[in-house]
């Protein structure tokens, strides 16, 4: 009824080509994650943190101005 020989070629192909590549890429990505951030990524993270602080200050300033000019603005939003 079912011919097992049909599955031999795809299984062999998977075991010879796909499985080793899969394992290599998997453990390579695990290694990169365990090493942490690179110097460039760390610099980018610090830059983003600085920009975030500046944005937070701007939002606070805008909210203070809106509170002075239109004290009811929070209820309208």
C-alpha positions as CSV (number, residue, x, y, z in Angstrom):
1,X,0.0,0.0,0.0
2,X,2.4,2.7,1.2
3,X,5.9,2.6,-0.3
4,X,8.5,3.7,2.2
5,X,11.1,4.3,-0.5
6,X,9.3,7.5,-1.4
7,X,10.3,9.0,1.8
8,X,14.0,8.0,1.7
9,X,15.2,10.8,-0.7
10,X,13.5,13.7,1.2
11,X,14.7,12.3,4.6
12,X,18.3,11.9,3.4
13,X,18.2,15.4,1.8
14,X,16.9,16.8,5.1
15,X,19.6,15.0,7.2
16,X,22.5,16.0,4.9
17,X,21.6,19.6,4.0
18,X,18.9,21.1,6.1
19,X,19.6,19.7,9.6
20,X,23.3,20.7,9.8
21,X,22.5,24.2,8.5
22,X,19.7,24.5,11.0
23,X,21.9,23.5,13.9
24,X,24.8,25.7,12.9
25,X,22.6,28.8,12.5
26,X,20.7,28.0,15.7
27,X,23.9,27.7,17.9
28,X,25.5,30.7,16.1
29,X,22.5,32.9,17.1
30,X,22.6,31.5,20.7
31,X,26.3,32.4,20.9
32,X,25.5,36.0,19.7
33,X,22.8,36.4,22.3
34,X,25.0,35.2,25.1
35,X,27.8,37.6,24.2
36,X,25.6,40.6,24.9
37,X,25.6,43.9,23.1
38,X,28.4,45.0,20.8
39,X,30.1,48.3,21.3
40,X,28.1,49.8,18.5
41,X,24.8,48.5,19.9
42,X,25.7,49.8,23.3
43,X,26.4,53.3,21.8
44,X,23.1,53.2,20.0
45,X,21.3,52.3,23.2
46,X,22.9,55.2,25.1
47,X,22.0,57.5,22.3
48,X,18.4,56.4,22.4
49,X,18.2,56.7,26.1
50,X,19.5,60.3,25.8
51,X,16.9,61.1,23.1
52,X,14.2,59.6,25.3
53,X,15.2,61.9,28.2
54,X,15.1,64.9,25.9
55,X,11.7,63.9,24.6
56,X,10.4,63.4,28.2
57,X,11.6,66.9,29.1
58,X,9.9,68.4,26.0
59,X,6.6,66.6,26.9
60,X,6.8,68.0,30.4
61,X,7.4,71.5,29.1
62,X,4.5,71.2,26.6
63,X,2.2,70.0,29.4
64,X,3.2,72.8,31.6
65,X,2.5,75.4,28.9
66,X,-0.9,73.8,28.1
67,X,-1.7,73.8,31.9
68,X,-1.1,77.5,31.9
69,X,-3.0,78.4,28.7
70,X,-5.8,75.9,28.9
71,X,-6.2,74.2,32.3
72,X,-9.1,72.0,31.1
73,X,-7.1,70.4,28.2
74,X,-6.6,67.1,30.0
75,X,-10.4,66.6,30.2
76,X,-10.8,67.2,26.5
77,X,-8.4,64.4,25.6
